[in-house]
Amino acid sequence: MLLKADKNKLRQKRHMRVRNHIHDTAQRPRLNIYCSYATICAQIIDDEKGVTLIEIKYQLKKYLMAPTLFALAKKVGAAIAKQALDIGITEVVFSYDRYYFQPGAVKAFAEAARKAGLKF
């Protein structure tokens, strides 16, 4: 059985492996998603300046308008795309950090963001 510290080290290694392949610019900031069994958090980050431009966090317990995490991911994807388009961001680099917990929710998030107008 892995200890919590060991799991965290493995997660950090996965994160850095993915981040080494992602190259974003000021014109194409990074769209990052955190997905657990009860929470979806999405951020649009400008890594050159080190600034988070937009952040949206939804928890399944608080927002009972979505019966499943899959449906909640669609709402978050559409919401972050709308906010990004409002401030003039049309293209992003998608970084999902190899989340294995909810691959269906990550896919639903990406499809909803693309449908709302973001390009990645």
C-alpha positions as CSV (number, residue, x, y, z in Angstrom):
1,M,0.0,0.0,0.0
2,L,1.4,3.4,-1.0
3,L,1.6,6.1,1.6
4,K,0.0,9.5,1.0
5,A,3.5,11.1,0.5
6,D,4.4,8.5,-2.1
7,K,1.2,9.1,-4.0
8,N,1.8,12.8,-3.9
9,K,5.4,12.3,-5.3
10,L,4.0,10.2,-8.2
11,R,1.3,12.8,-8.9
12,Q,4.0,15.5,-9.0
13,K,6.1,13.4,-11.4
14,R,3.1,12.9,-13.7
15,H,2.4,16.6,-13.6
16,M,5.9,17.6,-14.5
17,R,6.1,15.0,-17.3
18,V,3.0,16.6,-18.9
19,R,4.1,20.2,-18.3
20,N,7.4,19.6,-20.0
21,H,5.5,18.9,-23.3
22,I,3.2,21.9,-23.0
23,H,4.4,25.2,-24.4
24,D,2.1,28.2,-23.9
25,T,2.5,31.8,-24.8
26,A,0.8,35.1,-23.9
27,Q,-1.4,34.7,-27.0
28,R,-2.2,31.1,-26.1
29,P,-2.4,30.7,-22.3
30,R,-2.8,27.4,-20.6
31,L,-6.2,26.0,-19.7
32,N,-5.7,23.7,-16.7
33,I,-8.3,21.4,-15.2
34,Y,-8.4,19.8,-11.8
35,C,-11.0,17.0,-11.5
36,S,-11.8,14.9,-8.4
37,Y,-14.9,13.0,-7.5
38,A,-16.7,16.0,-6.1
39,T,-14.9,19.1,-7.5
40,I,-14.0,20.5,-10.8
41,C,-11.6,23.5,-10.9
42,A,-10.5,25.1,-14.2
43,Q,-8.0,27.9,-14.6
44,I,-6.6,29.9,-17.5
45,I,-3.0,30.7,-16.7
46,D,-0.5,33.0,-18.3
47,D,2.8,31.3,-17.5
48,E,5.0,34.0,-18.9
49,K,3.7,36.5,-16.3
50,G,2.9,33.9,-13.7
51,V,-0.7,35.1,-13.5
52,T,-4.1,33.3,-13.3
53,L,-6.4,35.1,-15.7
54,I,-9.6,33.2,-15.0
55,E,-10.5,30.6,-12.3
56,I,-13.8,28.7,-11.9
57,K,-14.4,26.1,-9.1
58,Y,-17.6,24.1,-8.8
59,Q,-18.4,21.5,-6.1
60,L,-21.0,18.8,-6.8
61,K,-22.5,19.1,-3.3
62,K,-23.1,22.9,-3.5
63,Y,-24.4,23.0,-7.1
64,L,-27.1,20.4,-7.2
65,M,-28.3,21.7,-10.6
66,A,-26.0,19.1,-12.2
67,P,-26.9,15.6,-11.1
68,T,-23.5,14.1,-12.0
69,L,-19.9,15.2,-12.3
70,F,-20.1,14.6,-16.0
71,A,-22.9,17.2,-16.3
72,L,-21.1,19.5,-14.0
73,A,-18.0,19.3,-16.2
74,K,-20.0,20.4,-19.2
75,K,-21.3,23.5,-17.3
76,V,-17.8,24.4,-16.1
77,G,-16.4,24.0,-19.7
78,A,-19.0,26.3,-21.1
79,A,-18.7,28.8,-18.3
80,I,-14.9,29.2,-18.6
81,A,-15.1,29.4,-22.4
82,K,-17.6,32.2,-22.1
83,Q,-15.5,34.2,-19.6
84,A,-12.4,33.6,-21.8
85,L,-14.1,34.9,-24.9
86,D,-15.3,38.0,-22.9
87,I,-11.8,39.0,-22.1
88,G,-10.5,38.3,-25.6
89,I,-8.9,34.8,-25.3
90,T,-9.9,32.6,-28.2
91,E,-7.0,30.0,-28.3
92,V,-5.6,28.1,-25.3
93,V,-3.3,25.1,-24.7
94,F,-5.2,22.4,-22.8
95,S,-3.5,20.8,-19.8
96,Y,-5.3,18.1,-18.0
97,D,-2.4,16.8,-15.9
98,R,-3.1,13.2,-16.6
99,Y,-6.2,12.9,-14.4
100,Y,-7.2,9.3,-14.3
101,F,-10.0,9.7,-11.8
102,Q,-12.7,11.1,-14.1
103,P,-11.6,10.7,-17.8
104,G,-15.2,11.1,-18.9
105,A,-15.6,14.4,-17.0
106,V,-12.4,15.7,-18.5
107,K,-13.6,14.8,-22.0
108,A,-17.0,16.4,-21.4
109,F,-15.3,19.6,-20.1
110,A,-13.1,19.8,-23.2
111,E,-16.0,19.2,-25.6
112,A,-18.1,21.8,-23.9
113,A,-15.3,24.4,-24.0
114,R,-14.7,23.7,-27.7
115,K,-18.4,24.0,-28.4
116,A,-18.6,27.3,-26.6
117,G,-15.9,28.7,-28.9
118,L,-12.4,28.0,-27.4
119,K,-9.8,26.6,-29.8
120,F,-7.3,24.0,-28.5
